[in-house]
Amino acid sequence: IVLPSHANTLNVTFGGQILSWMEQCARIASVRISKMNMVMASVENVAFLNSSRVGEVVTVRARVNAVFRSSLEVGVRVEAEDPLSGTWRYCNRAYFTFVLTKADRRRGAALPVIECADDTDLRRMADARSRRERRSARSRRHRRSSTSSLSGLSDCS
């Protein structure tokens, strides 16, 4: 349930609170599948579609979309329900990437293969692979460009 401490002066849930709940749920899903401690490497495509408010029941659902050699992607969806009327809204979504810890990678730990139960699972896995390829390409570009000077950055203090 969204409490006043989770919300701003307009009784709308803080975005950071939503992201925290999403990360916790995604981590639980990653550990349940892997049976190992995993750490979050990235979050992308975060969408704030509708707000949740004080007094509403927030449900956070996570599903592992794809498993790779040492990482996996978890899709997370957030819904808010007005407990008095029973109406609910789709509020947020994001994709989280979790990786094995360095210690587990060093000892050669492997993530389990997941089976696709239906066409929806196959689509989710294909979409996750596409997102992974785009992340890898961005990471390669970033590594090449990070050797340039940091001039132009401003101090926010």
Residue pairs with C-beta under 8 A, 6 or more apart in sequence:
1 55
1 56
1 57
1 58
1 83
2 13
2 52
2 53
2 54
2 55
2 56
2 57
2 58
2 80
3 54
4 11
4 54
6 13
6 14
6 17
6 54
7 13
7 14
7 17
7 53
7 54
8 14
11 53
11 54
11 55
12 51
12 52
12 53
13 51
13 52
13 53
13 54
13 58
15 48
18 48
18 52
18 58
18 78
18 91
18 92
19 43
19 46
19 94
21 58
21 60
21 78
22 43
22 60
22 62
22 76
22 78
22 92
22 94
22 96
23 40
23 43
23 96
24 60
25 60
25 61
25 62
25 76
26 40
26 62
26 74
26 76
26 96
26 98
27 38
27 40
27 96
27 98
28 62
29 62
29 63
29 64
29 74
30 38
30 64
30 72
30 74
30 96
30 98
31 37
31 38
33 64
33 67
33 72
33 111
33 112
33 114
34 72
34 98
34 100
34 111
34 112
35 112
36 100
36 101
36 104
36 109
36 111
37 101
37 104
38 72
38 98
38 99
38 100
38 101
39 98
39 99
39 101
40 96
40 97
40 98
41 71
41 97
41 98
41 99
42 96
42 97
42 135
43 94
43 95
43 96
43 97
44 94
44 95
44 97
44 131
44 135
45 93
45 94
45 95
45 131
46 92
46 93
46 94
47 92
47 93
47 94
48 91
48 92
49 90
49 91
49 92
49 93
50 80
50 89
50 90
50 91
51 80
51 91
52 58
52 78
52 80
52 89
52 91
53 80
55 82
55 83
56 80
56 81
56 82
56 83
57 80
57 81
57 83
58 78
58 79
58 80
58 81
58 91
59 78
59 79
59 80
59 81
59 88
60 76
60 77
60 78
61 76
61 77
61 78
61 79
62 74
62 75
62 76
62 77
62 96
63 74
63 75
63 124
64 72
64 73
64 74
64 114
65 72
65 73
65 74
65 75
65 95
65 124
65 125
65 127
65 128
66 72
66 73
66 114
66 124
66 125
66 128
66 129
66 132
67 111
67 112
67 113
67 114
68 111
68 132
69 110
69 111
70 99
70 100
70 105
70 109
70 111
71 97
71 98
71 99
71 100
71 111
71 132
72 97
72 98
72 111
73 95
73 96
73 97
73 128
73 131
73 132
74 95
74 96
74 97
74 98
75 93
75 94
75 95
75 124
75 128
76 92
76 93
76 94
76 95
76 96
77 90
77 92
77 93
78 90
78 91
78 92
78 93
79 88
79 89
79 90
79 91
80 88
80 89
80 91
81 87
81 88
81 89
82 88
95 128
95 131
97 132
97 135
99 105
100 109
100 111
116 122
116 125
